[in-house]
């Protein structure tokens, strides 16, 4: 567990305590009510005004530039599981292609 995120620069996260750390993947778990529009400043149109993905299911889980989300499909646990599998598979493909 890390302190709150202050900002994201490419693959580096800067935390509220001033420390930075590189990450291959970042998974945001924002809870039941979407607050994504309050802290994600440039989502490239991925989220609508209510903080939910603009794309419809089943493609709502993947944005541009490595931005993913899980659990926004409003399909219960089935949707969460499907999103998580899609995200994990996509990250695996991306990381494998970088080797």
N, C-alpha and C positions, 0 to 999 in steps of 0.2 A: 504494500500500500504506500502510495506516494502523497505528498502534499497536494493541494489544489493546483490545477494547471493555470499558469498565467498567460502563456501564449505557445503557439506551435509555429516552428520555422522549419519547413521541409520535413525532415525526419527527426528533428530535435524538439523536445519539449522543455520549456522553461517553467519551473515550478514557482509557487508563491514565495518560497524561502530563498529564491535566487539561484538554486542549483539547476543544472541542465542535464539531460540524458537523451541519447539517441534511441529510437525504437523502430523496429521493422514494421510493426502494426500497432494501431491504437484502437481500442474498443471502448466506446463511450456507453456507459450504463446510466441513463438519466432518470430512471424511475418511471412511475405511472404517468405523470403529467409531463408532457414534452416542454422542456425549457430551452431547447436547442437554439431558438432564435435569439435568446438573451445572451448567449456566450459564443456561438459560432458566427463569426463576422462575415465570412465569405464562403457560402455553401454552394456557389455556382448554380443556383436555382434548384438544388436538390430537394430542399424543404419548402413547403408552402407556408402561408402566413400563420397557420395554426401550429407549426412546428412538426408536421408530419411529412413524409416523403411526397413529392409532387407526382411521382410515377405510381401507377397502380400495381397491385399484386399481380403476378409473382415477381416483378422486376424492381420492386421498391427498395430492395436491400442494397443496391450498388449505385454509388455516385461516381463522380469523376475524381481523378487524382488520388485514388486509394481511400476514398471516403465510403464507409459502409455503415449500415444500421441494422439492428436486429430487434424484432418485436413490435414494429410499427404497422404490421399488416392487418391488425385487428382480426386475426384468425385464431386467437387463443394459442395454446401450447403447440398446436400443429404448425401454425405460422412461425412461431419463435424457432422451433426445431428446423423447419425448412430454411428460414433465413440464416440461422447459425451454420447449417451444413453448407449452404451456398457461399457464405462469407469465408468459411474455413477452406473450402475447395479453391476459391478464387485466390486467396492469399497463398495457398500452397503452389498454385500454378505460377503466380507472380514471383515468388521467392525461388522456385525451381528454375525459372527462366533467367534469373540473375546470377546463377552459378557459372 
